[in-house]
Amino acid sequence: MQRFLRWSLAMSALVSLSVLTACETPPSSRPPAWVPAPITEVSSVAGKWEGILRRVPQNRRNDLVAIMIEPDGRFRFASVRTIGLLSGEGTFTLKDGKLTFRSEKFTIDATLFEADGKRMLKAEGTASDGMGYNSELTPAR
């Protein structure tokens, strides 16, 4: 009888332990902690960057955007939208560790962020009609 009781308690403990282990939640994957990184040379962010272009105020559609930055600061961007192509070009300059561009038609400010060995350019722009845009761009593969 005691042997049966010990066996029952041992089995109950094993079942309880396995149930508790099975119910344990996996460690959550936390989003990267993006930290601003000053840009010291435009050439350090040269290359193709891609992301989602969002209008401000937000509308229902977000568009893909690609920007090609040359080592000397010249850039070209294009966003294919349902109503047509939004594109432009210019030359970035460095100001306070950020990329800036100013023209009669558009202004752009872009800040570099780093996290876990990854890089992101966060760009904000305003068109001459007052429409705002922002995008989080990552290096194209």
Backbone bond lengths (Angstrom), bond angles and torsions (degrees), N, CA, C in turn:
res aa  C-N    CA-C-N  psi(-1)  N-CA   C-N-CA  omega(-1)  CA-C   N-CA-C  phi
1 M - - - 1.449 - - 1.532 110.80 -
2 Q 1.348 116.06 -45.28 1.454 119.02 178.60 1.528 110.51 -64.23
3 R 1.341 115.76 -37.16 1.458 119.68 178.63 1.538 109.51 -62.36
4 F 1.323 117.13 -42.79 1.460 122.22 178.71 1.524 110.38 -63.32
5 L 1.331 117.46 -42.01 1.454 122.46 -179.69 1.538 110.26 -64.39
6 R 1.348 117.11 -45.13 1.469 120.83 178.33 1.537 110.41 -62.48
7 W 1.340 115.20 -42.71 1.452 119.61 -179.81 1.529 110.30 -63.03
8 S 1.324 118.19 -41.63 1.464 123.44 178.90 1.521 111.10 -63.94
9 L 1.326 116.36 -43.69 1.467 119.78 178.91 1.530 110.89 -65.32
10 A 1.330 116.58 -42.01 1.461 120.31 179.39 1.529 110.28 -62.73
11 M 1.322 117.08 -44.38 1.463 120.41 179.27 1.523 111.21 -64.90
12 S 1.323 117.33 -40.03 1.472 121.34 177.99 1.519 110.42 -62.26
13 A 1.332 116.57 -41.47 1.460 120.90 179.17 1.523 110.26 -64.15
14 L 1.340 118.04 -43.16 1.464 121.47 179.28 1.521 111.65 -64.49
15 V 1.322 116.03 -42.67 1.466 119.78 178.87 1.525 109.51 -63.93
16 S 1.321 118.11 -45.30 1.466 122.21 179.48 1.518 110.84 -60.62
17 L 1.327 116.99 -44.38 1.459 121.81 179.89 1.525 110.92 -63.20
18 S 1.320 116.81 -42.52 1.467 119.05 -179.48 1.522 111.09 -68.88
19 V 1.313 118.14 -36.59 1.464 121.15 177.98 1.522 109.76 -65.84
20 L 1.326 117.42 -44.59 1.461 120.63 179.52 1.529 111.00 -63.44
21 T 1.310 116.85 -40.13 1.455 120.44 178.83 1.518 110.56 -66.76
22 A 1.316 118.09 -40.00 1.461 121.94 -179.49 1.518 111.20 -67.26
23 C 1.332 117.49 -30.05 1.456 120.90 -177.98 1.526 112.26 -85.83
24 E 1.306 117.48 -6.47 1.447 120.88 -179.24 1.529 109.20 -63.99
25 T 1.319 116.10 134.51 1.462 119.56 -179.30 1.512 109.55 -82.39
26 P 1.318 116.77 141.37 1.462 119.36 178.71 1.520 109.93 -67.63
27 P 1.315 117.49 154.61 1.466 118.51 178.20 1.523 109.85 -61.34
28 S 1.322 115.62 135.71 1.466 119.02 -177.06 1.526 109.29 -75.94
29 S 1.325 114.25 143.46 1.458 118.13 176.38 1.519 106.82 -85.64
30 R 1.281 115.08 117.96 1.463 119.33 -177.23 1.524 109.35 -86.98
31 P 1.306 116.90 146.45 1.459 118.78 177.13 1.526 109.76 -67.90
32 P 1.325 117.41 154.07 1.459 119.15 -179.87 1.517 111.76 -61.45
33 A 1.316 116.17 146.69 1.467 121.89 176.71 1.525 107.61 -92.05
34 W 1.327 116.02 89.48 1.460 121.44 -176.71 1.522 109.98 -68.29
35 V 1.332 115.70 131.56 1.456 122.37 -179.17 1.530 107.90 -122.74
36 P 1.339 117.45 131.91 1.464 118.86 178.47 1.529 110.52 -60.22
37 A 1.334 115.96 139.27 1.460 122.43 178.18 1.530 107.76 -127.66
38 P 1.306 118.04 119.27 1.469 118.58 -178.64 1.527 111.65 -63.50
39 I 1.309 115.32 141.78 1.467 121.78 176.12 1.524 106.13 -91.76
40 T 1.331 116.56 119.32 1.463 120.28 -178.84 1.522 112.02 -95.98
41 E 1.338 116.69 -25.91 1.464 122.24 176.84 1.523 108.27 -142.19
42 V 1.315 116.75 137.16 1.464 120.13 179.06 1.524 110.12 -59.02
43 S 1.318 117.26 -34.47 1.464 120.26 -178.13 1.530 112.38 -61.16
44 S 1.339 117.64 -21.59 1.474 119.97 179.75 1.532 112.71 -70.96
45 V 1.326 117.36 -15.04 1.474 120.75 177.48 1.534 111.43 -117.74
46 A 1.336 115.87 14.51 1.466 119.82 179.11 1.523 109.38 -65.20
47 G 1.322 115.55 146.49 1.457 121.56 178.75 1.512 110.99 130.59
48 K 1.315 115.24 -172.96 1.463 121.06 -178.76 1.526 109.48 -96.44
49 W 1.320 115.58 132.26 1.464 123.83 178.62 1.519 108.02 -123.43
50 E 1.334 117.08 144.34 1.471 121.72 -179.15 1.523 110.55 -135.65
51 G 1.324 114.97 154.75 1.457 119.72 176.86 1.518 111.08 -177.77
52 I 1.307 114.59 -165.05 1.463 122.82 179.07 1.525 107.86 -103.43
53 L 1.317 116.31 130.34 1.462 122.55 177.60 1.525 107.87 -95.66
54 R 1.318 116.11 123.34 1.471 121.67 -179.60 1.525 109.69 -114.35
55 R 1.321 114.72 138.93 1.467 119.84 174.48 1.518 109.06 -84.84
56 V 1.322 115.22 150.57 1.463 121.59 176.01 1.523 106.51 -126.77
57 P 1.344 120.71 117.80 1.459 125.24 3.12 1.529 111.26 -69.67
58 Q 1.315 113.32 154.94 1.469 121.78 -174.46 1.519 111.18 -59.70
59 N 1.331 115.69 135.94 1.459 119.57 170.06 1.525 107.25 -113.37
60 R 1.289 117.23 -176.36 1.463 120.25 -175.10 1.515 113.17 -75.72
61 R 1.311 117.89 -18.20 1.462 120.33 -176.19 1.521 110.69 -110.16
62 N 1.306 115.34 137.05 1.454 122.12 169.55 1.520 106.24 -114.41
63 D 1.304 117.11 146.61 1.450 121.78 -175.55 1.522 110.44 -119.13
64 L 1.325 116.25 149.94 1.453 121.09 174.20 1.521 108.80 -75.74
65 V 1.328 115.77 143.08 1.461 120.39 177.47 1.521 108.73 -136.05
66 A 1.323 115.56 145.09 1.466 122.18 175.55 1.522 107.19 -130.74
67 I 1.321 115.41 139.18 1.458 120.62 177.60 1.525 108.55 -132.43
68 M 1.301 115.50 134.44 1.461 121.86 177.70 1.515 106.94 -110.71
69 I 1.331 116.20 118.80 1.467 121.88 -179.77 1.532 108.13 -108.31
70 E 1.312 115.77 124.58 1.466 121.57 177.46 1.537 108.89 -85.64
71 P 1.336 117.45 156.90 1.475 120.32 -179.33 1.528 113.83 -58.12
72 D 1.336 118.01 -25.94 1.467 120.18 179.74 1.531 113.00 -88.05
73 G 1.354 117.73 2.59 1.458 121.31 177.58 1.517 114.76 101.55
74 R 1.334 117.32 -15.10 1.466 118.18 177.48 1.526 108.95 -64.70
75 F 1.339 116.51 144.77 1.465 120.06 179.98 1.515 110.45 -143.32
76 R 1.325 113.84 157.77 1.465 123.28 172.09 1.517 106.32 -134.97
77 F 1.322 116.57 137.78 1.471 118.90 175.27 1.512 109.51 -132.72
78 A 1.320 114.64 154.91 1.465 120.57 177.35 1.515 108.83 -149.68
79 S 1.312 115.18 138.92 1.456 122.42 175.86 1.524 107.43 -132.59
80 V 1.333 115.47 118.89 1.460 120.26 178.66 1.518 107.50 -85.86
81 R 1.322 115.69 119.70 1.460 121.59 -177.04 1.515 109.46 -120.75
82 T 1.323 116.11 163.44 1.464 119.63 179.98 1.522 111.96 -64.12
83 I 1.343 117.11 -26.12 1.463 119.76 -179.24 1.527 112.24 -97.16
84 G 1.323 117.13 3.58 1.458 119.72 178.48 1.515 111.60 137.88
85 L 1.294 115.38 -169.30 1.453 123.03 -175.52 1.524 109.75 -98.58
86 L 1.313 117.31 130.09 1.461 122.89 171.21 1.521 104.76 -105.83
87 S 1.314 116.94 119.54 1.458 119.34 -178.28 1.516 109.46 -145.97
88 G 1.309 114.17 164.85 1.456 119.03 178.32 1.510 110.26 -174.75
89 E 1.315 114.26 175.02 1.457 120.24 178.70 1.517 107.99 -153.50
90 G 1.306 114.89 163.71 1.450 120.46 179.69 1.512 109.53 175.47
91 T 1.316 115.21 -161.20 1.461 121.03 178.63 1.520 108.90 -133.67
92 F 1.326 115.85 123.51 1.460 121.06 176.25 1.526 109.68 -76.31
93 T 1.310 115.25 147.19 1.453 121.51 168.33 1.523 107.28 -120.89
94 L 1.309 115.90 161.63 1.467 120.74 177.49 1.518 109.88 -95.97
95 K 1.323 114.83 133.03 1.463 119.85 175.72 1.526 107.24 -145.38
96 D 1.297 116.95 118.99 1.469 122.99 178.78 1.529 111.69 54.89
97 G 1.331 117.60 39.96 1.462 121.78 177.24 1.515 114.95 75.70
98 K 1.345 117.10 14.18 1.461 122.13 -179.95 1.522 109.53 -127.75
99 L 1.336 115.79 157.45 1.454 120.94 173.93 1.521 109.07 -84.74
100 T 1.326 116.88 137.30 1.463 120.20 176.79 1.528 109.31 -134.95
101 F 1.317 114.40 151.22 1.456 121.87 175.68 1.520 107.31 -146.24
102 R 1.327 116.55 134.04 1.459 121.69 178.23 1.525 109.14 -134.21
103 S 1.330 116.24 132.71 1.464 121.64 172.41 1.528 107.40 -147.83
104 E 1.317 116.14 179.62 1.462 119.95 177.20 1.518 111.93 -68.26
105 K 1.344 116.72 -27.67 1.457 121.02 -175.35 1.516 114.68 -96.08
106 F 1.348 117.13 -25.57 1.459 118.51 -170.72 1.524 110.99 -157.41
107 T 1.338 116.14 148.79 1.460 121.59 169.68 1.525 108.00 -126.96
108 I 1.321 116.82 143.46 1.462 121.96 178.57 1.519 108.88 -137.76
109 D 1.312 116.70 135.98 1.458 123.90 171.01 1.519 106.79 -126.35
110 A 1.333 117.40 130.29 1.465 121.04 -178.04 1.526 109.80 -131.11
111 T 1.324 115.35 133.01 1.452 123.15 179.56 1.518 109.10 -116.65
112 L 1.317 117.18 137.86 1.454 122.29 177.49 1.521 109.51 -89.15
113 F 1.327 115.83 135.87 1.462 122.49 175.54 1.525 108.33 -125.39
114 E 1.340 116.21 149.93 1.460 121.46 177.60 1.517 109.37 -132.75
115 A 1.345 116.03 147.30 1.469 122.70 176.15 1.518 108.68 -163.40
116 D 1.306 116.30 131.88 1.469 121.87 175.20 1.530 112.30 50.48
117 G 1.327 117.60 40.75 1.456 121.27 178.90 1.520 114.47 76.40
118 K 1.318 117.98 7.22 1.466 122.08 179.30 1.519 109.23 -108.71
119 R 1.343 115.07 160.12 1.463 120.67 179.07 1.526 110.51 -126.73
120 M 1.333 115.62 149.32 1.461 121.92 178.00 1.528 107.96 -145.62
121 L 1.315 115.49 136.20 1.464 120.73 171.03 1.523 107.27 -101.21
122 K 1.301 116.39 123.14 1.461 120.81 175.45 1.522 106.44 -101.42
123 A 1.328 115.76 113.53 1.462 121.46 -175.87 1.522 110.37 -111.71
124 E 1.316 114.87 140.44 1.461 122.19 175.46 1.514 107.64 -130.04
125 G 1.321 115.93 134.67 1.455 119.72 -177.97 1.512 112.16 -139.14
126 T 1.313 114.57 160.58 1.454 121.09 176.49 1.526 108.13 -136.86
127 A 1.321 115.96 129.91 1.466 121.31 177.37 1.526 109.48 -85.92
128 S 1.319 116.23 162.83 1.467 120.76 -178.42 1.526 112.60 -61.85
129 D 1.347 117.49 -22.02 1.467 120.59 177.93 1.531 111.91 -83.76
130 G 1.342 116.85 3.17 1.461 120.87 178.59 1.517 114.74 91.65
131 M 1.333 117.51 -6.78 1.461 120.66 179.63 1.525 109.09 -70.46
132 G 1.344 115.87 133.46 1.452 121.06 179.12 1.522 111.38 -100.38
133 Y 1.309 115.73 152.91 1.461 122.76 178.99 1.520 108.47 -140.20
134 N 1.339 116.13 149.27 1.459 119.88 170.57 1.509 109.04 -145.77
135 S 1.324 114.91 158.99 1.449 120.35 -177.16 1.512 109.93 -158.57
136 E 1.326 116.60 145.53 1.452 123.30 171.33 1.522 105.89 -109.98
137 L 1.314 116.15 110.78 1.458 122.71 -172.33 1.526 110.74 -106.14
138 T 1.306 116.53 137.90 1.463 121.97 175.86 1.522 108.67 -120.32
139 P 1.331 117.22 154.76 1.469 118.99 179.61 1.530 110.60 -57.49
140 A 1.352 115.19 135.58 1.466 120.21 178.82 1.517 108.96 -73.07
141 R 1.302 115.69 149.15 1.483 120.27 179.52 1.475 110.31 -96.52
